[in-house]
Amino acid sequence: MIRYLLPLTVALSAAPAFAAPPPGSDPNSAISKWYNGLYQPITGIHCCGKPDCGETRAYQDSDGVWHAQVPRGEEAGEWVVVPNEVILADDYPNPTGHAVLCYLGGTPVGRPWCLVKPQAGG
């Protein structure tokens, strides 16, 4: 058994050396700096950062209420209502071109923390 573990250990330890980091994982990249510069418009509270935010689908219903899909975590894919106080201004720059939702998951219920609206057609 031990003779099989050594080659497996060597193979697994070498694998990450060849993997490229995911886009935006460099904390000094422009997109990471953009995510880390997001703040709620009314409270000025920081929107967290890239680990808690992600590109997603969002829409505004006929009553003007915004809805977005949770981009990651245990609640990923669920649609949530986004409170107006966490929605950034229409003219807020969005380099992704898509809706971006910062979502704090948790017990018993998570909550939208910030929403950057998609650009037209995004």
C-alpha positions as CSV (number, residue, x, y, z in Angstrom):
1,M,0.0,0.0,0.0
2,I,2.8,2.5,0.9
3,R,4.5,2.0,-2.4
4,Y,1.4,3.3,-4.2
5,L,1.0,6.3,-1.9
6,L,4.5,7.8,-2.7
7,P,3.9,8.2,-6.5
8,L,0.4,9.4,-5.9
9,T,1.6,12.0,-3.4
10,V,4.3,13.2,-5.8
11,A,1.8,13.4,-8.6
12,L,-0.7,15.4,-6.6
13,S,1.8,17.8,-5.2
14,A,3.2,18.6,-8.6
15,A,-0.2,19.2,-10.2
16,P,-0.9,22.6,-8.7
17,A,2.4,24.0,-10.0
18,F,1.1,23.7,-13.5
19,A,-2.4,25.1,-12.9
20,A,-3.1,28.7,-13.8
21,P,-4.9,30.8,-11.3
22,P,-8.6,31.6,-12.1
23,P,-9.2,35.0,-13.7
24,G,-9.3,37.8,-11.1
25,S,-7.5,35.8,-8.4
26,D,-4.6,38.2,-8.4
27,P,-5.5,40.7,-5.7
28,N,-3.6,43.4,-7.7
29,S,-5.6,42.8,-10.9
30,A,-7.9,45.5,-12.2
31,I,-11.0,43.3,-11.7
32,S,-10.0,42.4,-8.1
33,K,-9.5,46.1,-7.3
34,W,-12.9,46.9,-8.8
35,Y,-14.6,44.2,-6.7
36,N,-12.8,45.4,-3.6
37,G,-13.9,49.0,-4.3
38,L,-17.6,48.3,-4.1
39,Y,-19.6,50.1,-1.4
40,Q,-23.3,50.3,-0.6
41,P,-24.5,53.6,-1.8
42,I,-26.5,54.8,1.2
43,T,-24.6,53.3,4.1
44,G,-21.1,53.3,2.7
45,I,-20.6,49.8,4.0
46,H,-18.0,47.7,2.0
47,C,-19.6,45.1,-0.3
48,C,-17.0,42.6,0.8
49,G,-15.0,41.5,-2.3
50,K,-14.6,39.0,-5.0
51,P,-15.1,35.9,-2.8
52,D,-18.6,37.1,-1.8
53,C,-19.5,38.6,-5.2
54,G,-20.1,37.2,-8.7
55,E,-21.5,37.8,-12.1
56,T,-25.1,36.7,-12.2
57,R,-28.5,37.1,-13.8
58,A,-30.7,40.0,-12.7
59,Y,-33.9,41.8,-13.8
60,Q,-36.2,44.6,-12.7
61,D,-39.8,43.6,-12.6
62,S,-42.8,45.8,-13.6
63,D,-43.0,47.2,-10.1
64,G,-39.4,48.4,-10.3
65,V,-38.1,45.7,-7.9
66,W,-34.8,44.1,-8.7
67,H,-34.3,40.3,-8.5
68,A,-31.0,38.5,-8.8
69,Q,-29.7,34.9,-8.7
70,V,-27.3,34.1,-5.9
71,P,-24.0,33.5,-7.7
72,R,-22.3,31.1,-5.3
73,G,-22.4,29.3,-2.0
74,E,-25.1,27.1,-0.6
75,E,-27.9,29.2,-2.0
76,A,-26.4,29.5,-5.5
77,G,-29.0,29.7,-8.3
78,E,-31.8,30.9,-6.0
79,W,-33.6,34.1,-7.0
80,V,-33.6,36.8,-4.3
81,V,-35.2,40.3,-4.0
82,V,-32.6,43.0,-3.8
83,P,-33.4,45.9,-1.5
84,N,-33.1,49.3,-3.1
85,E,-30.5,50.5,-0.5
86,V,-27.9,48.0,-1.7
87,I,-28.3,48.7,-5.5
88,L,-25.5,50.9,-6.9
89,A,-26.3,53.8,-9.2
90,D,-27.3,53.2,-12.8
91,D,-24.1,54.9,-14.0
92,Y,-21.8,52.9,-11.7
93,P,-19.0,51.6,-13.9
94,N,-19.2,47.9,-14.5
95,P,-16.3,46.3,-16.3
96,T,-18.0,42.9,-16.4
97,G,-21.0,44.0,-18.4
98,H,-23.2,41.7,-16.4
99,A,-25.1,42.0,-13.1
100,V,-22.8,41.5,-10.1
101,L,-24.3,40.4,-6.8
102,C,-22.5,40.4,-3.5
103,Y,-24.3,38.0,-1.3
104,L,-23.7,37.1,2.3
105,G,-24.9,33.6,2.9
106,G,-25.6,32.5,6.4
107,T,-28.0,31.1,8.9
108,P,-30.9,31.2,8.9
109,V,-31.1,33.3,5.7
110,G,-28.5,35.1,3.6
111,R,-29.0,38.5,2.2
112,P,-28.0,40.6,-0.9
113,W,-25.2,43.0,0.2
114,C,-24.7,44.9,-3.1
115,L,-25.9,44.8,-6.7
116,V,-24.2,46.3,-9.6
117,K,-26.8,46.5,-12.4
118,P,-26.0,44.9,-15.8
119,Q,-25.1,47.3,-18.5
120,A,-27.7,47.6,-21.3
121,G,-27.9,44.3,-23.1
122,G,-25.8,42.6,-20.3
